[in-house]
Structures are given as structure tokens and as C-alpha cells.
Amino acid sequence: QVQLQESGPGLVKPSETLSLTCSVSGGSISSSYWSWIRQPAGKGLEWIGRIYSTGNTNYNSSLKSRVNMSLDTSKNQFSLSLSSVTAADTAVYYCARESGYCSRTSCYPRGYLDVWGKGTTVTVSS
Amino acid sequence: SYVLTQAPPVSVAPGQTARITCGGNNIGSESVHWYQQRPGQAPVLVMYDDGDRPSGIPERFSGSKSGNTATLTISRVEPGDEADYYCQVWDVLSDHKIFGGGTKLSVL
């Protein structure tokens, strides 16, 4: 059973870069789509973006200029970087797997997130 | 961008039926997915592709769509069902995942 675990600093200073890693266990990071989602305290869920195991990415247009995602297949991990953070970026950050199906040659996303990490709280403050 | 609108909080007594709605323009052409988020916990997928239940989700949970509204129905509500529920679609045009604002279900 695939499990996800977020890790990274819980406190980031304004204008600096937030960096988080999601470790995947119980399965391979290959041939799947991986997303980051965040949730400010008391508010709803916001999708940040997605990375495919080939390295192809797709980011929320509202964050696109500040977001970068990458993956390390040797470590079975993928990562999120969010630059120039402000207090508005304070939130619980979740990593998640997007369900997909694979043909002989390619894998395709199914649009929903079937495995989530427990989340990590990031506070932006000086 | 695509917007999903969820109804105000819902309160039901144990054993009753809760209906949580999600509205969106032309939602009939979208696949709608639902997540349950208990306080202090990560979201859990409880319904996908409008009306399919992941393994481990009780049959009390069902999903449907009619017109511009998708509905998550929870029959024979239990205290453990108290949570926030979020609908979600994949907006193919923008290739973005869109979440509704969430609906809080309280079990009286």
C-alpha cells in the first residue's frame, strides 16, 4: 500500500523559498502523477500543481511564477519549491498521488487523488 | 476558471440521510470526485467519477449528478461521518484540479 510523507522546514521567512519533499513508500514513483495541495488554517483546499514521473509538470496558474516541482526516482521522492513566500503562503501542505491507468506505452491521469500524505504545516514569519 | 460552489453547512441526526451538493457550470460533463476531511486529518477520497466508491468506503456513501449539481449522499449517518466534504473536478481546459469550498457536516 502506497504511503506518502511530507517533510521540510516548518518555518520560512518572508521572501525566502519554501522547500518540501514527499517520500513515497510501498510503491514506485514511476508511472504515476504526483500533486501538491495546500490548505490555510480554517480554509479550503488549493491545488498547487502536479508532476509526472517523466518530469513533466503542470502548475496552478495563480502560483505558476513561483512554483517548481521536481522528482528524484533514485530516492522515490518528489519535491516542491515555492519562492518569494509571504504570510499568505502559510498553510498545511499535502502531497498526494493521482490515480492513473497505463497502457503498454503510456500512463494517463484519472483526475482524482487517491492517496494523501498526512500534511505538514508551514508558517511564513520573520 | 472553473468554479465549484458548495452548499452551506449541513446538520443531521444520527441515522438520518445527509445530502451535500456541489454546483458547477455544465458539471454534467465533468467527472466529480469527493473527499472527506475529518478535523486535524488529511482528506480521504470517498467517491470518484461521480458515483464510484473506493475500496473501504461504506456503501452508505453514494454519489449522483443532476443538471448542474452533483450530490454526495450519506445514508444512516454516524457520528464518525462528521467532517468537511470537498468536491473536485479536473478542468481539462486548464488542466487544473478544482476544489469546491467545502461543506461542513455536523452530526447532532
Boltz contact constraints between the chains, C-beta under 6 A:
constraints:
  - contact:
      token1: [A, 44]
      token2: [B, 101]
      max_distance: 6.0
  - contact:
      token1: [A, 44]
      token2: [B, 102]
      max_distance: 6.0
  - contact:
      token1: [A, 45]
      token2: [B, 86]
      max_distance: 6.0
  - contact:
      token1: [A, 45]
      token2: [B, 99]
      max_distance: 6.0
  - contact:
      token1: [A, 47]
      token2: [B, 97]
      max_distance: 6.0
  - contact:
      token1: [A, 58]
      token2: [B, 95]
      max_distance: 6.0
  - contact:
      token1: [A, 94]
      token2: [B, 42]
      max_distance: 6.0
  - contact:
      token1: [A, 111]
      token2: [B, 31]
      max_distance: 6.0
  - contact:
      token1: [A, 111]
      token2: [B, 90]
      max_distance: 6.0
  - contact:
      token1: [A, 112]
      token2: [B, 33]
      max_distance: 6.0
  - contact:
      token1: [A, 112]
      token2: [B, 48]
      max_distance: 6.0
  - contact:
      token1: [A, 114]
      token2: [B, 45]
      max_distance: 6.0
  - contact:
      token1: [A, 116]
      token2: [B, 42]
      max_distance: 6.0
  - contact:
      token1: [A, 116]
      token2: [B, 43]
      max_distance: 6.0
  - contact:
      token1: [A, 118]
      token2: [B, 42]
      max_distance: 6.0
  - contact:
      token1: [A, 119]
      token2: [B, 42]
      max_distance: 6.0
